Amino acid sequence: MTSVGVGGIAPSCNGGTLSVTVVDSSRTSVASGGPVAVSGTSATVSVSPNPPGATPAGVDVSIAGP
């Protein structure tokens, strides 16, 4: 996993910043990415480090602003 795609972003979030945290089944962070500028209803965020393929169990998304 090198990136996370986030869709369904509300238009009122344009101008804000989006960050993601990839978590394992214990809700422990295994990768993170952002912040990236929000300029539409979807965004792709590069994450690092590259977690092992079977490890990710979920993604926490945070949008700050505008």
N, CA, C and O of each residue as an XYZ file, in Angstrom:
264
protein
N       0.849     -1.168      0.000
C       0.000      0.000      0.000
C       0.893      1.229      0.000
O       1.724      1.410      0.890
N       0.711      2.069     -1.007
C       1.507      3.293     -1.086
C       0.654      4.548     -1.017
O       1.173      5.646     -0.818
N      -0.668      4.388     -1.182
C      -1.556      5.547     -1.118
C      -2.951      5.111     -0.694
O      -3.301      3.932     -0.749
N      -3.744      6.104     -0.266
C      -5.128      5.879      0.144
C      -6.001      6.854     -0.624
O      -5.714      8.051     -0.657
N      -7.062      6.355     -1.242
C      -8.035      7.207     -1.921
C      -9.208      7.477     -0.991
O      -9.746      6.560     -0.371
N      -9.592      8.727     -0.901
C     -10.714      9.128     -0.051
C     -11.751      9.799     -0.935
O     -11.434     10.755     -1.642
N     -12.978      9.314     -0.907
C     -14.054      9.899     -1.693
C     -15.167     10.400     -0.803
O     -15.134     10.211      0.413
N     -16.150     11.036     -1.403
C     -17.292     11.530     -0.649
C     -16.992     12.728      0.219
O     -17.670     12.960      1.220
N     -15.976     13.495     -0.156
C     -15.618     14.688      0.616
C     -16.622     15.801      0.301
O     -16.873     16.105     -0.866
N     -17.180     16.391      1.323
C     -18.165     17.457      1.139
C     -17.527     18.680      0.487
O     -16.395     19.036      0.815
N     -18.246     19.327     -0.436
C     -17.706     20.536     -1.084
C     -17.302     21.628     -0.090
O     -16.407     22.423     -0.376
N     -17.949     21.672      1.065
C     -17.602     22.690      2.065
C     -16.214     22.462      2.668
O     -15.697     23.332      3.370
N     -15.612     21.313      2.405
C     -14.261     21.021      2.915
C     -13.167     21.527      1.978
O     -11.990     21.502      2.337
N     -13.540     21.991      0.773
C     -12.541     22.525     -0.156
C     -11.760     23.649      0.516
O     -12.330     24.534      1.154
N     -10.436     23.588      0.355
C      -9.565     24.561      0.991
C      -8.995     24.057      2.306
O      -8.088     24.672      2.867
N      -9.521     22.942      2.803
C      -8.997     22.349      4.024
C      -7.838     21.414      3.708
O      -7.392     21.334      2.563
N      -7.358     20.716      4.714
C      -6.284     19.747      4.523
C      -6.729     18.390      5.043
O      -7.424     18.294      6.054
N      -6.320     17.344      4.339
C      -6.719     15.982      4.656
C      -5.496     15.168      5.045
O      -4.458     15.231      4.386
N      -5.627     14.407      6.118
C      -4.572     13.499      6.574
C      -5.198     12.136      6.821
O      -6.381     12.039      7.144
N      -4.398     11.081      6.668
C      -4.887      9.729      6.913
C      -3.902      8.979      7.807
O      -2.702      9.253      7.808
N      -4.440      8.030      8.566
C      -3.637      7.111      9.355
C      -4.134      5.706      9.060
O      -5.314      5.408      9.247
N      -3.238      4.845      8.601
C      -3.574      3.446      8.336
C      -3.325      2.678      9.623
O      -2.268      2.815     10.240
N      -4.312      1.859     10.034
C      -4.209      1.135     11.300
C      -4.328     -0.372     11.077
O      -4.901     -0.831     10.089
N      -3.765     -1.133     12.031
C      -3.909     -2.585     11.978
C      -5.125     -2.987     12.814
O      -5.860     -2.125     13.296
N      -5.338     -4.285     12.984
C      -6.530     -4.755     13.690
C      -6.562     -4.355     15.161
O      -7.621     -4.410     15.786
N      -5.432     -3.958     15.721
C      -5.382     -3.471     17.099
C      -5.528     -1.958     17.178
O      -5.384     -1.371     18.251
N      -5.816     -1.319     16.027
C      -5.961      0.137     15.909
C      -4.630      0.852     16.132
O      -4.608      2.028     16.496
N      -3.515      0.137     15.911
C      -2.187      0.716     16.011
C      -1.797      1.293     14.659
O      -1.989      0.642     13.633
N      -1.258      2.489     14.644
C      -0.844      3.126     13.398
C       0.287      2.351     12.743
O       1.289      2.042     13.389
N       0.126      2.031     11.442
C       1.189      1.355     10.695
C       1.716      2.220      9.549
O       2.755      1.910      8.966
N       1.006      3.302      9.225
C       1.439      4.242      8.186
C       0.586      5.496      8.295
O      -0.496      5.476      8.883
N       1.083      6.587      7.723
C       0.301      7.824      7.720
C       0.673      8.659      6.510
O       1.697      8.433      5.865
N      -0.183      9.631      6.216
C       0.090     10.502      5.083
C      -0.646     11.810      5.203
O      -1.613     11.936      5.955
N      -0.170     12.792      4.440
C      -0.765     14.111      4.451
C       0.023     15.040      5.347
O       1.033     14.642      5.927
N      -0.421     16.240      5.461
C      -1.680     16.738      4.908
C      -1.577     17.085      3.424
O      -0.523     17.484      2.928
N      -2.709     16.919      2.732
C      -2.835     17.339      1.342
C      -4.013     18.304      1.252
O      -4.973     18.204      2.017
N      -3.927     19.229      0.316
C      -4.998     20.209      0.137
C      -6.223     19.536     -0.470
O      -6.105     18.729     -1.393
N      -7.398     19.873      0.053
C      -8.668     19.375     -0.483
C      -9.154     20.355     -1.529
O      -9.299     21.547     -1.257
N      -9.408     19.842     -2.743
C      -9.873     20.737     -3.809
C     -10.969     20.094     -4.639
O     -11.175     20.470     -5.793
N     -11.667     19.138     -4.071
C     -12.751     18.462     -4.779
C     -13.434     17.495     -3.836
O     -13.301     17.606     -2.617
N     -14.178     16.530     -4.407
C     -14.904     15.577     -3.583
C     -14.130     14.285     -3.352
O     -14.639     13.363     -2.714
N     -12.888     14.210     -3.872
C     -12.029     13.053     -3.613
C     -10.576     13.496     -3.573
O     -10.219     14.548     -4.103
N      -9.738     12.677     -2.933
C      -8.314     12.988     -2.836
C      -7.539     11.685     -2.662
O      -8.062     10.707     -2.129
N      -6.300     11.683     -3.113
C      -5.398     10.553     -2.915
C      -4.230     11.029     -2.068
O      -3.620     12.061     -2.347
N      -3.932     10.262     -1.035
C      -2.874     10.628     -0.097
C      -1.805      9.535     -0.105
O      -2.113      8.367      0.130
N      -0.559      9.905     -0.372
C       0.551      8.959     -0.269
C       0.818      8.670      1.193
O       0.769      9.574      2.027
N       1.105      7.397      1.514
C       1.382      7.019      2.897
C       2.771      6.394      3.010
O       3.296      5.820      2.056
N       3.343      6.523      4.195
C       4.621      5.866      4.467
C       4.679      5.576      5.962
O       4.024      6.273      6.737
N       5.433      4.581      6.390
C       6.112      3.649      5.507
C       5.103      2.754      4.814
O       3.921      2.772      5.158
N       5.548      1.977      3.849
C       4.684      1.066      3.128
C       4.397     -0.137      4.031
O       5.278     -0.972      4.238
N       3.155     -0.239      4.582
C       2.874     -1.338      5.512
C       2.782     -2.671      4.768
O       2.430     -2.696      3.588
N       3.093     -3.776      5.443
C       2.936     -5.088      4.809
C       1.504     -5.282      4.317
O       0.561     -4.815      4.956
N       1.335     -5.958      3.200
C       0.027     -6.110      2.564
C      -1.085     -6.618      3.454
O      -2.220     -6.159      3.325
N      -0.804     -7.548      4.354
C      -1.859     -8.124      5.180
C      -2.117     -7.324      6.454
O      -3.077     -7.612      7.168
N      -1.298     -6.344      6.752
C      -1.396     -5.629      8.019
C      -2.555     -4.631      8.092
O      -3.262     -4.625      9.099
N      -2.789     -3.780      7.075
C      -3.818     -2.747      7.231
C      -5.217     -3.317      7.470
O      -5.654     -4.238      6.780
N      -5.908     -2.751      8.460
C      -7.269     -3.177      8.771
C      -8.247     -2.021      8.653
O      -9.458     -2.241      8.643
N      -7.749     -0.799      8.564
C      -8.629      0.359      8.476
C      -7.836      1.627      8.234
O      -6.605      1.646      8.271
N      -8.600      2.696      7.983
C      -7.990      4.006      7.739
C      -8.775      5.057      8.507
O      -9.998      5.138      8.386
N      -8.078      5.855      9.290
C      -8.682      7.003      9.958
C      -8.425      8.226      9.095
O      -7.301      8.445      8.642
N      -9.459      9.023      8.866
C      -9.358     10.213      8.013
C      -9.659     11.445      8.831
O     -10.595     11.466      9.630
N      -8.849     12.479      8.624
C      -9.046     13.752      9.314
C      -8.994     14.881      8.292
O      -8.067     14.956      7.486
N     -10.002     15.765      8.331
C     -10.002     16.960      7.483
C     -10.063     18.174      8.396
O     -10.964     18.300      9.225
N      -9.090     19.065      8.231
C      -9.021     20.294      9.038
C      -9.300     21.498      8.155
O      -8.791     21.578      7.036
N     -10.097     22.425      8.641
C     -10.367     23.655      7.915
C     -11.479     23.458      6.906
O     -12.144     22.422      6.927
N     -11.690     24.370      6.067
C     -10.953     25.609      5.855
C     -11.291     26.653      6.884
O     -10.750     27.758      6.843
